[in-house]
Amino acid sequence: YGLTCSPEGRPVAIAVHEGNTTDQQTLPGAVHAVSERSGIEHVVVVGDRGMITQAHAKALTEQGIEFITALKAVQVRALVSSGDLQLSLFDQTNLAEITSELYPAERLVVCRNPAVAAERARKRESMLTATETELDKVTAMVSGPRGTLRNATAGKIGERAGKVSNKYKMAKHFELQISDGAFSYQRKTEQIHTEAALDGFYVIRSTSQHPTLTSQATVRAYKQLKMAERAFQTIKDTLEIRPIRHHLEDRVRAHAFLCMLAYYVSFELRQRLTPLLFD
């Protein structure tokens, strides 16, 4: 199902699709519905990294639909490698608009959040240290006088190390040396520094050249996705739209419509009771 919300998150419409329908097929229909029902001439689709993939972006562009989304981490690294994104520029500012041949006819707004950068650095170091603690246990098992893996084969040592090396999703940052009766490890320092250099960075991409969508407005539009996400989360969790105990198409659609109306009531109550609830 697809939910259409106003910028502040008020539900406007809901559409139910067959189970094997992809976003690439539903987005154009949602755009046309907004244009025709609401009489809005200029529509820009805002979607997260998962919804507007490179393939979806191409399809939307071919259909003449403008969009705003964000680049994935690997795409941001490609911008740095190509020289289009100069990280030193952000020593003085936290927002800048750039262009790149990788994304012709598109605007790229690069943002840096120092608070997020500091938190990611702290979390990464914490996870690296925790992983080292686990790997030290393996080292003790192999080289300790009473170690359970003393004189073990490389296969057995590797099996044990494999169980703990990615416990905290940090295996990519460690190089393991394993042989019969021996085990050691070390951090991939250069790789860690390369990843850390992009902490707090995110890049918004857009095909819209409308004068009202300045760099700051484009970023704000992308952040407004949180309102639609809140609506979906409430409908899925609080209102429990699933399991849908209906089999006839019109009843399934009615069920989804009632869930949207229920969220509408919830939304209006939150808006009007905000002063009382200190929300």
C-alpha positions in Angstrom: 0.0 0.0 0.0 1.1 3.6 -0.6 0.3 6.5 1.7 0.2 10.1 0.5 0.9 12.7 3.1 1.0 16.5 3.2 4.4 18.1 4.1 3.5 18.2 7.8 2.5 14.5 7.7 -1.3 14.7 7.5 -2.6 11.6 5.5 -4.3 12.6 2.3 -4.8 9.3 0.4 -4.0 5.6 0.5 -3.7 3.2 -2.5 -3.6 -0.6 -2.3 -1.6 -2.5 -4.8 -1.0 -6.2 -5.7 1.7 -7.8 -3.6 4.2 -8.1 -6.4 4.1 -4.4 -7.4 7.4 -2.5 -7.1 8.0 1.2 -6.2 9.0 1.8 -9.7 5.5 1.0 -10.8 3.5 2.7 -8.1 5.4 6.1 -7.8 4.3 7.5 -11.2 0.6 6.7 -10.4 0.9 8.4 -7.0 2.4 11.5 -8.7 -0.4 11.7 -11.3 -3.0 11.2 -8.6 -1.7 14.1 -6.6 -1.6 16.3 -9.7 -5.1 15.4 -10.9 -6.9 15.3 -7.6 -5.3 18.2 -5.9 -4.6 20.3 -9.0 -0.9 20.6 -8.1 1.0 21.4 -11.3 4.6 20.9 -10.1 5.2 17.7 -8.1 8.6 16.6 -6.8 8.9 13.1 -5.4 11.0 12.7 -2.2 12.2 9.2 -1.5 14.9 7.6 0.7 17.9 5.6 -0.6 15.9 2.4 -0.7 12.9 3.7 -2.6 14.7 5.7 -5.3 17.5 3.4 -6.4 19.6 4.2 -9.5 17.2 2.2 -11.6 14.2 4.0 -10.2 15.9 7.4 -10.6 16.4 6.6 -14.3 12.8 5.5 -14.8 11.5 8.7 -13.1 13.7 10.9 -15.2 12.5 9.2 -18.4 8.9 9.8 -17.3 9.6 13.5 -16.6 9.1 13.2 -12.9 11.5 15.3 -10.7 12.8 13.8 -7.5 14.9 14.4 -4.3 16.8 11.5 -2.6 20.2 10.8 -1.1 23.3 9.0 -2.2 24.4 5.7 -0.6 27.8 5.6 1.1 29.5 3.9 -1.8 28.2 6.6 -4.1 29.6 9.3 -1.8 33.0 7.6 -1.8 32.9 7.6 -5.6 32.4 11.4 -5.5 35.5 11.7 -3.3 37.6 9.4 -5.5 36.6 11.4 -8.6 37.6 14.7 -7.0 34.2 16.2 -7.3 33.8 16.2 -3.5 36.6 18.1 -1.7 36.3 17.3 2.0 38.6 20.2 2.9 35.8 22.6 1.8 33.8 21.6 4.9 36.4 23.0 7.3 34.6 26.3 6.9 31.0 25.3 6.1 28.6 22.5 6.7 26.6 22.8 3.5 27.6 23.2 -0.1 26.2 22.5 -3.6 28.4 20.7 -6.1 28.1 19.2 -9.6 29.5 15.9 -10.9 29.8 14.2 -14.3 28.6 11.1 -12.5 25.2 12.7 -12.1 24.6 14.9 -15.1 21.8 17.5 -15.0 21.4 16.8 -11.3 22.1 19.0 -8.2 24.1 17.5 -5.4 23.9 19.2 -2.0 26.6 18.0 0.4 25.9 18.3 4.2 28.1 17.7 7.2 26.7 17.2 10.7 29.5 17.5 13.3 27.4 16.0 16.0 26.8 12.8 13.9 30.5 12.7 12.9 31.5 12.7 16.6 29.0 10.0 17.5 30.0 7.7 14.6 33.7 8.1 15.5 32.9 7.2 19.2 30.7 4.2 18.2 33.3 2.9 15.7 36.1 3.0 18.2 33.9 1.3 20.7 33.1 -1.5 18.3 36.7 -1.9 17.2 37.8 -2.2 20.8 35.1 -4.7 21.6 36.1 -6.8 18.5 39.7 -6.7 19.6 38.6 -8.1 23.0 37.0 -11.0 21.3 40.0 -11.6 19.0 42.3 -11.5 22.1 40.4 -14.4 23.5 41.1 -16.4 20.4 44.8 -15.4 20.6 44.8 -16.8 24.2 43.2 -20.0 23.1 45.9 -20.5 20.5 49.1 -19.3 22.3 48.2 -19.8 25.9 49.7 -22.7 27.8 46.3 -24.2 28.4 44.6 -22.9 25.4 41.9 -25.1 23.8 43.2 -24.3 20.4 46.9 -24.9 21.2 48.6 -26.6 18.2 45.2 -26.7 16.4 44.9 -26.6 12.6 44.4 -23.4 10.7 40.9 -24.5 9.8 39.9 -24.9 13.4 41.4 -21.6 14.4 39.8 -19.9 11.5 36.4 -21.3 12.4 36.7 -20.0 15.9 37.9 -16.6 14.8 35.2 -16.3 12.2 32.5 -16.7 14.9 33.7 -13.6 16.8 35.4 -11.4 14.2 32.1 -9.9 12.8 30.2 -10.0 16.1 30.1 -6.2 16.1 30.1 -5.8 12.2 33.8 -4.8 12.2 35.4 -7.7 10.4 36.0 -5.5 7.4 38.5 -3.4 9.5 40.7 -6.3 10.6 43.3 -8.4 8.9 43.7 -11.9 10.3 46.8 -14.0 10.0 46.0 -17.7 10.6 48.1 -20.8 10.2 48.5 -24.1 12.0 49.1 -23.4 15.7 49.3 -19.6 15.1 46.9 -16.6 15.1 47.3 -12.9 15.0 45.4 -9.8 13.8 45.8 -6.1 13.2 43.6 -3.2 12.3 43.4 -2.0 8.7 44.4 1.5 9.7 44.3 3.2 6.3 40.8 1.8 5.6 39.5 2.9 8.9 40.8 6.4 8.4 39.2 6.5 4.9 35.8 5.6 6.3 36.2 8.0 9.2 36.9 10.9 6.8 33.2 10.7 5.7 31.7 10.6 9.1 28.8 13.0 9.3 28.6 13.5 5.6 25.5 12.9 3.5 24.7 14.0 -0.1 21.2 15.0 -1.3 20.6 14.6 -5.0 17.8 16.2 -7.0 16.7 16.7 -10.6 14.6 19.7 -9.7 15.9 23.1 -10.8 12.9 25.1 -9.5 14.1 28.4 -8.0 12.2 27.9 -4.7 14.2 24.8 -4.0 17.4 26.3 -2.8 20.1 24.1 -1.3 18.7 24.5 2.2 15.1 23.9 1.0 16.1 20.8 -0.8 17.7 19.4 2.4 14.6 20.3 4.4 12.4 18.6 1.9 14.4 15.4 2.2 14.3 15.6 6.0 10.5 15.9 5.9 10.5 12.2 5.0 10.4 11.6 8.7 6.8 12.7 8.7 5.8 10.0 6.2 7.9 7.4 8.0 6.1 8.3 11.3 2.8 7.7 9.5 3.8 4.3 8.2 5.3 3.3 11.6 2.1 4.2 13.4 -0.1 2.4 10.9 2.1 -0.7 11.0 2.7 -0.8 14.8 0.1 1.1 16.8 -2.8 0.5 14.4 -1.6 -2.9 13.4 -2.7 -2.9 9.8 -1.5 -6.5 9.5 -2.5 -9.3 9.5 -5.2 -8.3 7.0 -8.0 -10.9 7.6 -9.8 -10.3 4.3 -9.6 -11.9 0.9 -12.0 -9.9 -1.3 -10.3 -6.9 -3.0 -12.9 -4.3 -1.9 -12.7 -5.4 1.7 -8.9 -5.3 1.7 -9.1 -1.7 0.3 -11.7 -0.8 2.9 -9.5 -2.1 5.7 -6.5 0.0 4.5 -8.8 3.0 4.2 -10.1 2.6 7.7 -6.5 2.4 9.0 -5.7 5.7 7.2 -8.8 7.3 8.8 -7.7 6.0 12.2 -4.2 7.6 11.7 -5.9 10.8 10.6 -7.7 11.0 13.9 -4.5 10.2 15.8 -2.6 12.9 13.8 -5.3 15.6 14.5 -5.3 14.7 18.2 -1.6 15.0 18.4 -1.7 18.4 16.6 -4.4 19.9 18.8 -3.3 18.5 22.1 0.3 19.4 21.7 0.2 22.3 24.2 -1.4 20.0 26.8 0.9 17.0 26.3 4.1 19.1 26.0 4.8 17.0 22.9 
